[in-house]
Amino acid sequence: MTPDQLAALQARAYRDMAPWRVQDFDDLLSQKTTRLFTSEHAFLLARFIADEAEILALATDPGFQRQGQAAQVLAAFHESAVQNGITQIFLEVAASNEGACEFYISAGYKTVGKRKAYYLQTDGTRTDALLMSKATSATER
């Protein structure tokens, strides 16, 4: 997916949140630590640094949500993380996004913190972010 396609998909998927600009995606993709995982209707953007990874964004086209697209890119990400020696994964998710929170919990993530008023909503308000984490292990290989 190109930066244009990523920005357009994220804008459709993140309906309540201020979307990233095409330039934001272009800048991230130019960094050596950035990894992109895609399926036909979803993407996951992550950063691998030393033995840690951070999920920066996961988006699924609204017409294809709850059809395994997000699970597919998350599984590819997890496999790559283990192959690259990642031992800990972090992410932030809007506390108000119950579906995403449940998705990450079902994938083994646990809430380890909260960031008050972290995400800017399209209506100008802010919502809290949950900081979630998951340890990886050699048994996942």
Solvent accessible surface area in square Angstrom, and as a share of the most:
residue,aa,sasa,rsa
1,M,77,0.35
2,T,70,0.41
3,P,31,0.20
4,D,89,0.46
5,Q,98,0.44
6,L,0,0.00
7,A,11,0.08
8,A,48,0.37
9,L,5,0.02
10,Q,0,0.00
11,A,47,0.37
12,R,114,0.41
13,A,16,0.12
14,Y,51,0.19
15,R,148,0.54
16,D,93,0.48
17,M,30,0.13
18,A,44,0.34
19,P,68,0.43
20,W,76,0.27
21,R,153,0.56
22,V,63,0.36
23,Q,89,0.39
24,D,39,0.20
25,F,0,0.00
26,D,66,0.34
27,D,66,0.34
28,L,24,0.12
29,L,57,0.29
30,S,93,0.60
31,Q,78,0.35
32,K,196,0.83
33,T,48,0.28
34,T,17,0.10
35,R,76,0.28
36,L,55,0.28
37,F,28,0.12
38,T,62,0.36
39,S,14,0.09
40,E,139,0.63
41,H,41,0.18
42,A,0,0.00
43,F,0,0.00
44,L,0,0.00
45,L,0,0.00
46,A,0,0.00
47,R,61,0.22
48,F,12,0.05
49,I,97,0.49
50,A,94,0.73
51,D,69,0.36
52,E,82,0.37
53,A,2,0.01
54,E,54,0.24
55,I,9,0.05
56,L,39,0.20
57,A,4,0.03
58,L,26,0.13
59,A,2,0.02
60,T,11,0.06
61,D,24,0.12
62,P,41,0.25
63,G,57,0.55
64,F,72,0.30
65,Q,71,0.31
66,R,209,0.76
67,Q,118,0.52
68,G,40,0.39
69,Q,31,0.14
70,A,21,0.16
71,A,51,0.40
72,Q,100,0.44
73,V,1,0.00
74,L,6,0.03
75,A,60,0.47
76,A,46,0.36
77,F,0,0.00
78,H,23,0.10
79,E,107,0.48
80,S,20,0.13
81,A,0,0.00
82,V,8,0.05
83,Q,120,0.53
84,N,78,0.40
85,G,38,0.37
86,I,5,0.02
87,T,70,0.40
88,Q,50,0.22
89,I,0,0.00
90,F,59,0.24
91,L,3,0.01
92,E,39,0.17
93,V,11,0.06
94,A,7,0.05
95,A,35,0.27
96,S,76,0.49
97,N,68,0.35
98,E,124,0.56
99,G,26,0.25
100,A,23,0.18
101,C,13,0.08
102,E,110,0.49
103,F,54,0.23
104,Y,15,0.06
105,I,103,0.52
106,S,95,0.61
107,A,26,0.20
108,G,38,0.36
109,Y,4,0.01
110,K,142,0.60
111,T,72,0.42
112,V,89,0.51
113,G,26,0.25
114,K,117,0.50
115,R,95,0.35
116,K,150,0.64
117,A,49,0.38
118,Y,92,0.35
119,Y,42,0.16
120,L,78,0.39
121,Q,30,0.14
122,T,87,0.51
123,D,108,0.56
124,G,52,0.50
125,T,77,0.45
126,R,133,0.49
127,T,21,0.12
128,D,33,0.17
129,A,0,0.00
130,L,33,0.16
131,L,38,0.19
132,M,0,0.00
133,S,8,0.05
134,K,34,0.14
135,A,67,0.52
136,T,15,0.09
137,S,54,0.35
138,A,78,0.60
139,T,127,0.74
140,E,77,0.34
141,R,188,0.69
